[in-house]
């Protein structure tokens, strides 16, 4: 369950445990602290982002893009001349 607080602030309540989490979409932070750690929105942040009908992928760091992955893990194998 989510509650819009204005200015990009949300309060998301976990349905089963009743725990509450504060999300700031503008600062890309959640009181759960996972978003700040791995730079991928946690499930609470995803709930808030989707509530506003924004695209979740717009909030994932570019380091997780296919292009950057390719740059990091592009290993070229050269054939050995025998």
N, C-alpha and C positions, 0 to 999 in steps of 0.2 A: 504494500500500500504506500503510495507516494503523496506528498503534500508539497505544492509549489510555494516557495517563500518569496518569490520575486528576486530580481537581480541575479539570476542563475543559481539561487540557493534552493535546495530541496531537503526534505526530511523523508527518508524511506524507512518504513517499519517492516521488519521481517515477519511474515505471516505466522510462522510456527513458534518462534522464540519470543517475539515481541520486542527484540532488540531494535534500537533506532540508530540510524546512520545519517550524518549530515554530509551532503554533497554540494560542492561549489563547482558548477560546470565551467565557469570562467577561469578559475584557478586550476582546474582539472585535479581536484582533490576530493577525497572521501575520508570520513573518520575511521573507516575500516583500514585505511593506509595502504592497501594493495596497489591502487592506481598510481600513487606516487613512487612506489617501489619498482614496479615493472613497466610503468608508462603505458599500460593497457587498462582501459576502464574495467573496474570490478563489476560484479552483478548489480550492485546497488547503483552505481553510476550509469550502467546500461539502462536500468529502469528509468532513471531521471532523464537521460538523453532521449530515449524512445517516447517518454511522456510528452516531451516538447516537439516530437516528430523530427528530430535531427538525425543525421546519419552517424551511427556509432563509429564507423571507420574514420570519420573526420577527427575523432578524438584519440586515435591510436597513433603513437609516435611513428614517424617516418622510418625509423630504424628497422621496423618490422615489415617494410614494404618488400616486394619481390625484387625490385631493382637493387636496393641496398644489400639484401641477402645474397644476390648474385655477385656483387662486388666483393663481399666478405669471403665467400666460399668458392670463388671461381679458381679452380685449380686446372692449370693446363698441363696436359701430359704430352711430352715430346717423345717421338719414336726414336729409339736408339739405333744408330747406324752400325751394323755389324759387318 
